[in-house]
Every structure is written in C-alpha cells, then in structure tokens.
Amino acid sequence: MRNSLLKITVIAGCAAGILLGTPHWTEAWQARPSPVIKPMPSPNAPKDPNVPQGLNGTPTSKDLSKITLDQQNQQEIRLEVQRLYAMVTELKDEVDNTNSDAVLNVSVLKRVQDIEKLAKQIRGRAKR
C-alpha cells in the first residue's frame, strides 16, 4: 500500500510539474526571437534621407553640367554687353557729329535697330 501511495504521489507530482511547466516551455519555444537582419545601405545613398538630392554633398553630373553652362552663358553675356557698349558709344559719337538741324540719316537708324536687336538677345540670354 505504501508503495502504491508513493507511486501515485510521484506520478501526481510529475503530472503537476508537466502541467505547470508546459506553458513556460511553449512560450519559450514560440517566442523565440527571430534574427534581426538590417539592410545594407547603398554607398550612393544620401547620408540624410530628408535632404533633397544634390544638397548634401558633391554635386551630381547634371548639376556640374548646369554650372558649366551657366558660366559659359555669363561669359557670353559679358562679351555681348561689351559689344553693345561699343555700338552705343559709336552711335553717340555719330549723333554728336551730325548737324542737329538736319534729319537723322538712315545709317543712324540702322545702328539703332542693330543696338535694339543686340539688347533683346542679351535680355533673352539673361532670362535662361
């Protein structure tokens, strides 16, 4: 009788341990953390994703080509302005040398038209 009572107690203790331990084992088995894999950032990606393209470092090739075009455009505008200045100076000298009582001759009017044309070209180039 004592043996059977001891067997029943051992079996009941094992069963209780199994019943009490099962939730912990299943949680540990189910809640096993999965490995976290971080994506590798691209070497070409901007350092700060909130910064617009081209403002966070070296300029792109598109920006470089635009800069060179702007520099060329600026040089051409300066040359055209110098040419315009020379044409206006020549026109002023010619008008000063003409008789103020007489009507302006056709060559003066042609020069004025050429000056206007060049000034419009400069204005168009400056708008670009």
C-alpha positions, 0 to 999 in steps of 0.5 A, a space after each residue: 500500500 505504501 508503495 502504491 501511495 508513493 507511486 501515485 504521489 510521484 506520478 501526481 507530482 510529475 503530472 503537476 510539474 508537466 502541467 505547470 511547466 508546459 506553458 513556460 516551455 511553449 512560450 519559450 519555444 514560440 517566442 523565440 526571437 527571430 534574427 534581426 537582419 538590417 539592410 545594407 545601405 547603398 554607398 550612393 545613398 544620401 547620408 540624410 534621407 530628408 535632404 533633397 538630392 544634390 544638397 548634401 554633398 558633391 554635386 551630381 553630373 547634371 548639376 556640374 553640367 548646369 554650372 558649366 553652362 551657366 558660366 559659359 552663358 555669363 561669359 557670353 553675356 559679358 562679351 555681348 554687353 561689351 559689344 553693345 557698349 561699343 555700338 552705343 558709344 559709336 552711335 553717340 559719337 555719330 549723333 554728336 557729329 551730325 548737324 542737329 538741324 538736319 534729319 537723322 540719316 538712315 545709317 543712324 537708324 540702322 545702328 539703332 535697330 542693330 543696338 535694339 536687336 543686340 539688347 533683346 538677345 542679351 535680355 533673352 540670354 539673361 532670362 535662361 
